[in-house]
Amino acid sequence: MLLKKAAVVAAGLGVLVAATPVPRHDVAAAPASPNIVLILSDDQRWDTMSAMPETSGLIGAHGVTFSNAFVVNPLCCPSRASILTGLHSHSTGVYLNGGPNEGFNAFDPSSTIATWLDGEGYRTALIGKYLNLYPANGGIPPGWDRWVALLGTGGYYDYKANVNGTIQSFGSDPSDYSTDMLAEEAVDFIRSTPADDPLFLEFAPFAPHGVATPADRHERRFRHLAPWRPRNFNEEDTTDKPRYIRALNPAAVNHVDRFRRRQLQTLLAVDEAVGDIVETLEDEGRLDDTMIVYASDNGHLWGEHKWIGKLVPYEESIRVPMMVRYDPLTSNPRTARQLVLNIDLAPTFADLAGAEAPAVEGASLMPLLEGGGAGWRGDFLIEHLWEDQPRAVPTYCALRTRRFIYVKYAGAKEELYNLKNDPFQLRNGINEPKYQDELAHFKARLAELCSPPPPGLSLP
């Protein structure tokens, strides 16, 4: 195993343009079938990359960092379904993690980035978390040549995985730590792929998902981390917020401080794994023709707006880190500020590989990697379906533009925030006269994008 013990540093009203798939681009300097590696963390906020110097140095410092990257449903399984297909939840049918007709049970794996690339001669691997509720009898979905998938929702110790069709149990020894085990599998997949075969690897560790459990070697990191107290932490006045927002009790405040520290600690092993993967690509002579993407399936609130978790249409929940390294195009590192989405990943990979991506709703990122982006989207849709559990977030659809976010819940509640003037989303401007012209546009645009709406939501 190549694990490096790296030193860790502490921690406008948009033009309303529909996102349409971008035709495949021919990159003269690139090989015919570039390798593709997607590294997908679990529940990682966009503002935690300072805890990952290897990743920032090996991907961000050699690529494009997308500072406005989002997911179209801020929940694990729906987001992962969208990443695999380039489709919204209303098209995949996956709105929630669990339930008889949700999660893994709702997903149709017959047309995904794996099947598209497999059809182009790629050797493909899923190593890590697949979809929530993935069962022991779930089998290996079409398109995957190497399969190491965590059962259920995954874990750090004492978990099971389907390893190429055989269920294996892992215990509590240091060698069983899931991030490390999965990193070894990813490295082995790269090394074992014939030199003439292009590869597609999705490496999806469980970290930093709760209950966040760091590797033993990282237990003492971030001991002096300052408490997290942004302006919207345990927001004092939430009378303009939906009823599901409730005050945090003192125990919850203490919990979130410890949880935040342990989430960052779990990312250290992911950071080491990224180093291992990049080093192996270089050793195998593949790095120069490999696109490497680092992203997460959704964000997570640490007490902002009195909320701990995800699901909600606030920035901390819907924003994710996203970095892309592809040396033929990104030799001059830079930051791109366009609105990019998790549904853009599958069409990007298909575009790069020259594969067909049928009926995708995302757009290829290739024009942005090439330095263009004229006519890029100015808004996007976020969806969520109510789940029958305590403090459940009501069903909603939301429209996020460059400057605003408008949220329509099932029932009468609405939210509108001017993110330029109110980045902490403290003042709901839904009834302010100065926004009524914009609001009329937002409602019409949301009705266009949120079609069909999630069950139980009515839009004019």
Buried (B, 14 or more C-beta within 10 A) or exposed (E): EBBEEBEBEEBEBBEBEEBEBBEBBEBEEBEEBBBBBBBBBBBBBBBBBEBBBBBBBBBBEBBBBBBBBBBBBBBBBBBBBBBBBBBBBBBBBBBBBBBEEBBBBBBEBEBBBBBBBBEBEBBBBBBBBBBBBBEEEBEBBEBBBBBBBBBBBBBBBEBBBBBBEEEEEBEEEEEBBBBBBBBBBBBBBBEEBEEEEBBBBBBBBBBBBBEBBBBEBBEEBBEEBEEBEEEBBBBEEBEBBBEBBEEBEEEBBEBBBEBBBBBBBBBBBBBBBBBBBBBBBEEBEBBBBBBBBBBBBBBBBBBBBBBBBBBBBBBBBBBBBBBBBBBBBBEEBEEBEBBBBBBBBBBBBBBBBEBEBEEBBBBBBBBBBEEEBEEBBBBBBBBBBBBEEEEEBBBBBBBBBBBBBBBBBBBEBBBBBBBEEBEBBBBBBBEEEEBEEBBEBBBEBBBEBBEEBBEEBEBE
